Amino acid sequence: MLVICLIFVVGLTPAIISAWLSARADRNEKCSQTSGAATALGQSMLKLLDSNSDMHYVDGMGYMIGDITCDLNARSPYLRCAMNPMGPCDGCTAYAPKVFDRQF
């Protein structure tokens, strides 16, 4: 009887230790990954905002660069428009104001 119990203990010990170490590693990784991702995301977003003064936040759409009142605006944080993708929007010859048709 003692031999059988000893075999079970010796056989299950590596599995129990492995499960415990795996759970501890997952918990440590999750804690460090969450704080690191938040820090990296915050730093990259600040860097993006600082580098581009032409960027505007629009509710429901996110960040956009360029003149948001122009109909040709790409509504993207990476590209202004098809006519003048890299240049400033001030003084653009292709400016097309948005036309809003409102039905009352």
C-alpha positions in Angstrom: 0.0 0.0 0.0 2.8 2.4 0.9 4.6 1.6 -2.4 1.4 2.4 -4.4 1.0 5.8 -2.7 4.7 6.6 -3.2 4.3 5.8 -7.0 1.4 8.2 -7.2 3.2 10.9 -5.4 6.3 10.6 -7.5 4.3 10.3 -10.7 2.1 13.4 -10.0 4.7 15.7 -8.5 6.2 16.9 -11.9 2.7 17.6 -13.3 1.7 19.6 -10.2 4.9 21.6 -10.2 4.6 22.2 -14.0 1.0 23.5 -13.7 1.9 25.7 -10.8 4.9 27.3 -12.6 2.9 27.7 -15.8 0.1 29.5 -13.9 2.6 31.8 -12.2 4.4 32.6 -15.4 1.0 33.4 -17.2 0.0 35.7 -14.3 3.4 37.5 -14.3 3.3 37.9 -18.1 -0.3 39.3 -18.1 0.6 41.9 -15.4 3.7 43.1 -17.2 2.2 43.0 -20.6 -0.8 45.1 -19.6 1.2 47.9 -18.1 3.8 47.8 -20.9 1.2 48.0 -23.6 -0.5 50.9 -22.0 2.7 52.8 -21.7 3.8 52.0 -25.3 0.4 52.9 -26.7 0.4 56.2 -24.8 3.9 57.1 -25.9 3.3 56.3 -29.5 0.0 58.3 -29.6 1.7 61.3 -28.0 4.5 61.1 -30.5 2.0 60.9 -33.4 0.1 63.9 -32.1 3.2 65.9 -31.5 4.6 65.2 -34.9 1.5 66.3 -36.8 -0.2 69.6 -35.8 -2.7 69.1 -38.6 -4.4 66.1 -36.8 -7.9 66.5 -35.4 -10.1 64.1 -33.4 -13.6 63.6 -34.7 -16.1 61.7 -32.5 -17.1 58.4 -34.0 -14.3 58.5 -36.6 -11.1 58.9 -34.6 -8.1 61.0 -35.6 -7.9 62.6 -39.1 -5.4 64.9 -40.7 -6.0 67.8 -43.0 -9.0 70.1 -43.4 -12.0 68.1 -42.2 -14.4 70.5 -43.9 -13.0 69.5 -47.4 -15.1 66.9 -49.3 -11.9 65.4 -50.7 -10.5 64.6 -47.2 -9.5 60.9 -46.9 -10.8 60.9 -43.3 -7.6 59.0 -42.3 -4.8 59.6 -39.7 -2.3 58.7 -42.5 -3.4 60.4 -45.7 -4.9 63.9 -46.2 -6.6 63.5 -49.6 -6.1 62.1 -53.1 -5.3 65.5 -54.7 -2.7 66.7 -52.2 -1.7 63.7 -50.0 1.5 65.1 -48.5 1.1 68.9 -48.7 -0.7 71.3 -46.4 -4.4 72.0 -46.9 -4.0 75.7 -46.6 -4.2 77.3 -50.1 -4.9 74.0 -51.8 -6.4 74.6 -55.3 -8.5 71.4 -55.2 -10.4 72.4 -52.0 -14.0 71.3 -52.3 -16.3 72.4 -49.4 -18.8 69.9 -48.1 -22.4 70.3 -49.2 -24.9 69.3 -46.6 -28.4 68.6 -47.9 -30.7 68.8 -45.0 -34.3 67.8 -45.2 -36.6 69.4 -42.7 
